[in-house]
Amino acid sequence: MKRARQKVGVENEAPQMTQRSKKQKTCSYGSVFGESDLHASMDWGSLPHHVVLHIFQFLPLVDRARASSVCRRWNEVFHIPDLWRRFEFELSQPATSYLKSTHPDLIQQIIKRHADHLQYVSFKVDSSTEAAEAACDILSQLVNCSIKTLGLISTAKPSFMNVSKAHFASALTVVFVNSKSLSSVKIDDTPLDDPSLKVLVANNSDTLKLLKMSSCPHVSPAGILCVADQCHGLKELALNYYILSDELLLALSSEKHVDLEHLRIDVVSENPGQVEFHTIKKQSWDALVKHSPKVNIVMYFFLYEEEFDAFFREETPVTHLYFGRAVSKAMLGRIGLNCPRLIELVVCANGLQPLDDELIRIAEHCKNLTAMGLGECEVTCRGFIEFVKMCGGRLTQLSIMEEVLIPDNDYSLERLHLEVSKHLGRMWFPDMMPTW
């Protein structure tokens, strides 16, 4: 009975201890905000501006706008310039798009009160011409802007390509002329033209570091040469292969240019069988690498097998290769022989012939290879293990679909992962779905 009474006493004391600890914790929270009174610490309206600003930066735009109506202090924070340096305009036709369009009233408020605060701006539009036209209308009003980063993003084609070239160029010119500090411009799949590029470099030649403009059919090699000649701080350039030329590579290799760090090239077949791709001379590639020894040359291929004839017949200093469609064994064999700087290779599809010999050749000649991805291809388990053994621990990324691997007399899929893990120096399993 004595023990029982002691136990009851302990149980009765526990709630009291819990209440005291809660009170202590509550007081400690109050001290964080510099308030000794519990109720004062819970007064959200008295939070310092910098705390509310930090919270607002994590809120979606709609929630941020709603929060601004809670009290005067929060409304003041809503209009602090720091909150409007980065903004993404979402423009869409609600009936046909998953995008939530930015409210027109808010757009006008931003243009009226925060245009000169905007620094990192992007426009995300759906496939409708109306959305692209609306983006151009907003651009035309940014006469007091000081934008550093501009991105025009189409979530689906055709979008900006349906806007008249004159309207698009006029809107873009407003930003190019008034910003004068643009360092990063992404304008893929747009009616950008050579005169617009000349306006860009004339006003931002000392600041431009990144220019992405793949699939801009109105831009000629001369327009890119204009950029290369005047933007000596250019670090990254992304363009379509049809613009790439020996003259452009030589211009990027001249003494007056700083080292280019990234050159991204999209090789896309719009009309299968109707476009004959030109070949870039080895001397031109060599000149670029000599001038910029650490340059990453990234190529994205979306071609049909019969269109690859112009590529990799001689040494090419490409570092990253992505094949979005089927590529032949012969093409992969050429890569193994003529791409000594290759760092990453992703093959989404090949066919039904094992690629053992091609992978082993790539492992032999591509000593910098650290990342590999294989999709709808076939490789025997024995050939794959031989490839991994030759590459060793330098393969930091290895994404291989399970159905790619063909069991043979030497290795089952169960044994495969143990053998591959041993050579990689870490645990590895085949992928159930692509991770690249």
N, C-alpha and C positions, 0 to 999 in steps of 0.2 A: 504493500500500500504506500509505503514511503517513497519507493521508486516511482510509482505511478504519479504521485503528487508532484514530484520533481519534474517529471516529463511534461505534465500539464503546464507547469510554470514556465518551462522553456518554450512551449508552443505559444503561450500567451505573450511572451516577450518578443517573439519574432516579428509580428506586425508592427510593433512600436519601433523596432530597429529599422525596418523597411521605410517607415514614414520619415524617420530622422535622416536616413541616407538620401531619400528623395528630396528632402528639404535642403540638404547640403548641396546636392547636384544642382537644384534649381538656383540656389544662391551663386554657385560657381558660374552658371550660364549668364546670370545677371552681371557678374563682374567682368565677363568677356566684353560686354557692350558698354562697360563703364557705368552701369546703373546699379545702385544698391537696392533699390526697391523692385520687388518681383514684378509688379504690374507694369512698371516703366520699361523693364527689359522686354516685355511682350508687346510693346507698342510699335507695330511694324511701321507706322508712319514716321517714327523718329529715327529710323535706321539712317546711318550716314550715307551721303550720296554715293560714295565709292562702293559701298556694300550693295546698294540697290542696283547700281550700274553693273556690277559683276553678275548679279542674279539675272538682270534683263538680257545680258549677252547670251545666256543659255536658253532663253525662251523663244519659241516660234514667233513669227511676226504678229500673228493674230492675237496670241496670248499677251505679247508685249504691249500691243495697242490697248487691249482690255485693261491690263494692269495699270496703264497710265491714267485711267479714270478713277482709280481708287482714292487718291488724295492729291493735294497740290504738290507735295514733295515728289511723289512718284511721277507726276506729270512733268515736273522740272527735269528729272533724270531722263525721261523719254526724249527730251530735246537736247540733251548734252551732245556736242559734236562727236565725241569718241564713240558713241553708240551707232553713228551713221557712217563711219569710215568704210565698213564692209556691208554690202547689200546685194541681194539677189532678187531681181525682178522676175516674177513668174507670170507669164502671159499665155493665155490659152482660151479656147472656146469650150466652156464648161460642158456642153452637151456631148462633146466628142473626145475629151481629154481627162486624164487622171490628175493633171496638174491643178493645184488650187491657185487661181489667178490672184495676183496682188490687187487689192481693192483700188479702183480709180481715184477715190478721194485721198487715199494714202499716197498714191503716186504723185498727185498734185501737191500734197503737203511736203513731200520729200523734195520735189523740184523747187518749190518756193522757199523752203526753209533750210534745206540741207544739201543742195546741189554742190556748194563749195566745200562741203565736208567729205563728200564721197571720194574714196581713194581706191578701194578694191571692189569693182562692180562687175556683175555678170547678168546676162539676160538669158533666161531659160524659156524657150518657146516650144509649143507643140507643132504639129505638121501644118496648121492652118496659116494661110497667107495673112489673115487678120491679125494674128498674134505677132507675126514678123513685122507687119506694118506698124503695129502699136509700139514695138521695140524701137523702130526707126524714129517714130514721133517723139519718144522720150529722149533718145540720143540727140535729136535736133534741139532740144530745150536745155541741154547741159552746157550753157554758154559760160557759166562761172565755175566749171569743174576744175579739179586738179587731180584727175584720175591717174593712178600708177599701174593698175591692172585692169584690163578690159577683156571679158570673155563673152562671146556670142555662141550659145549652145542650142542646137536643134535636137530635141528628143526624138524626132522622126523627120524624114525628108517628105516634101521638098522645102517647106518653111521659107528661110531667107532667100532661097534661089528663085522663089516666085515673086519677090519684090523687084520692082524695076531698078535697073542698075543706077539710074540717075538719082532716085530717091535714096537708095542705100548709100551711095557715095556721098551725097549731100549731108546725110545724117552723120556719117562717120567722120567727115571733114570737120564738123563742129567740134567733136571730141579731140581729133588729132591737132587742130589748131589751138584750142584753148587749154588743153592739159599741159603740154610742154614738159611733162615729166613721166611719160609712159615708159614703163620698163618691161611690161609683159602684155602681149596682145595675142588672143586666141580667136581667130575668125575663120574656122573651117566651114566648108560648104556654104559659102556666101558669094555674092556677085562683086566681090572686091576686084578692083582693076589697077592697072599701072599708075594712072594719075593719083589715085588714092594713096598708093604706096609712096609716091614722091612727096605728097603732103605730109605723110607720117614721118619720113626721114628728115624732111626739111625742118620740122618742129621738134623732133625727139631724137635726133641722131646721137646725142651725147648720153641719152638715158636708156635707149632700147637695148634689152638684153635677151628677150625671148620673143620669137615670132612664130606662131603656129598658123599655117594657112593652107592646109591640105584641101584638095578638091575646090579650088578657086579657078574656074575655067577662063576667067577674063584676065588673069595674070599671065604675063609672058616671061621668058627667061630674062628679058631686058629689065623688067620690073624688079626681079630678084637681084640682078646685078647692081641696080641702083641702091638697094638696101646694103648689099655687100660692100659697095664702094664708100658709103657714107656712115654706116653704123659700126664704128670701130670697136664698140663694146659688146657687140652681139655674141652671146654665149650659146644660145640654142635656137635652132632653125628646123621647122617641120614643113615639108612641102610634098607635092605629088611628084612622082618620078618623071612625068612628062615635062616638068620644068627643069629637072636636073640636066646639066650639060657639062662638058669638059671645060667650057669657058667659065661657068659658075664656080666649079671646084678650084680652078686656077686663081680666080678672083679671091676666093676665101683663103687661098694659100699665100697671098701676097704679103710682103713685109709689114705693110701698114695695119694689118688686121691683128687683133689679139686672138689668142687661141680659142677656137670654137670647141665647146665641150660636148655638145650633143647635136647630131644631125639625124633627124628622123625623116624617113622616106616612105611614103605610101605608094605601093605598086598595085593599082586597082584596074581591073578589066571592066569597063562600062559596056562595051560592045564586043562580046567574044568573037574572035576571029577577024575583026575589022581593024584592029590596031596592032601595028608592028612596033615592038618596043626596041628602042635604040640601045647601043652598047656604049658604056663609059670606058674610056681607055685606062689601062693600068697606070700609065704615067700621071694621069690626072688624080687618081686615087692616091698614088704615092706622094704627090706634091702636097695634098691635104694632110696626110699623116706626118709627113716630114715637118710641116709647119705647126701642126697641132698633134703631137705624139699621143696624147691621152684622150683624143676625141672618141666618143662613142657613136658609132654609125649603126642606126637602128632601121631595119627594113621590115615592113609589114606587107606580105604578099596575099592578094586575093585574085589569083589568076587560075586559068584552066591549064591542064598539063601541057597542051600544045603551045602555050604562050611563053614558056620559060626559056626558050632557045637562046635569048640574048644575054642571059645571066650566068655568072660564075664560070665562064669558059677559061678565064685566067684569074690570077690571084686578085682577090677583092678584100679590102680591110674591114669588112662588116664585123660588128661585135655582137649584135642581137638580131636574131632572125625569127619571124613569126609567120607560119603558113596557115592561113585560114581555110584553104581548100586543099584538095588532094594534090600531093606532089610526088613525082615519080622516083623510083629507085635510082635512076640515072642522075637525077638532079641532086639527090642526097649524096651520091658518090662524088659529084663535082664539089659539093660543099666541103666534104671531107678532105679533098685535095687542095682546094683553093681559098679557104677561109681560115688562115692560121691565127687570126685575132679573135675568133669566135668565143664569146663568153656564155651566151644563152641561145638555146635552140628549142622552138616549140613547133611540133608538127601535129596539126589537128587530124589529118587523115592521109592515108597512103594507098591502101588497096589490100590485096590478099596475098602478097608475097612477103616472106620474112625479110626483115631489114638487118639481119645479123652482120653481114659483111660491111654494110654502110656505116653502122654504128661503131664497129671496131676501127674502121678507117678514120672516122671522126675522132675517136679517142686517141688514135695514134698521132694525128697531125694537129689537132686543135688543143694545144697544151694549156690554154686559158679557160677551157670550158668548165663552168661551175654550175650551170643550171640546164636541165633537160625536161621537156614535157612531151609525151606521146599520147595521142588520142586514138582514132580509129586506124590503127596500124597492127602489124603482127611481128613479134620477135620471139624466138625460142628462148626458153629459160636459160639454156646453156649459153647462148649468144649474149643475152642480157647480162648474165653474171660476168662474162668475159669483159664486156664493156665497162661495167662497174669496177671490176678489178683493175683495169688499166687506168681508169680515172682516179680511183682511190678516194681519199677523204676530201678532195677539193670539190666534189659535187655537193654543194650546200643545198641545192633544191633539185629534187628528183620526183617528178609527178608522172606516174605511169598508170594508166587504166588497167584494172585487173584483167579485162578481156583481151588486152594486147598480148599478154604472155601465154605462150604455147608450151604446155608441159612436154617434156621429152623423157628419154630413158634415164637420163642422169639426174634430173631435178623435177620434183613436184612443186606445186604452188606452196605447199606447206613448208617445204624445205627451203624454197627460194628466199623467203623473207629473212630467214636466219643467215643465209650465206651473204646476201646483199648487206644486211646490217653489220656483219663482221667486217666487210671491206670499207663500208662508209664510216665505221666507228661510232654508229648510233643506231637506235632502233628504227626500222623502216618497214612499211607495209605498202602494198599496191593501193592505189586510190580507187574508190568506188565511183567517183565522178571527178572531172577535171578541176584543178585548183589554180590554173594559170589565168 
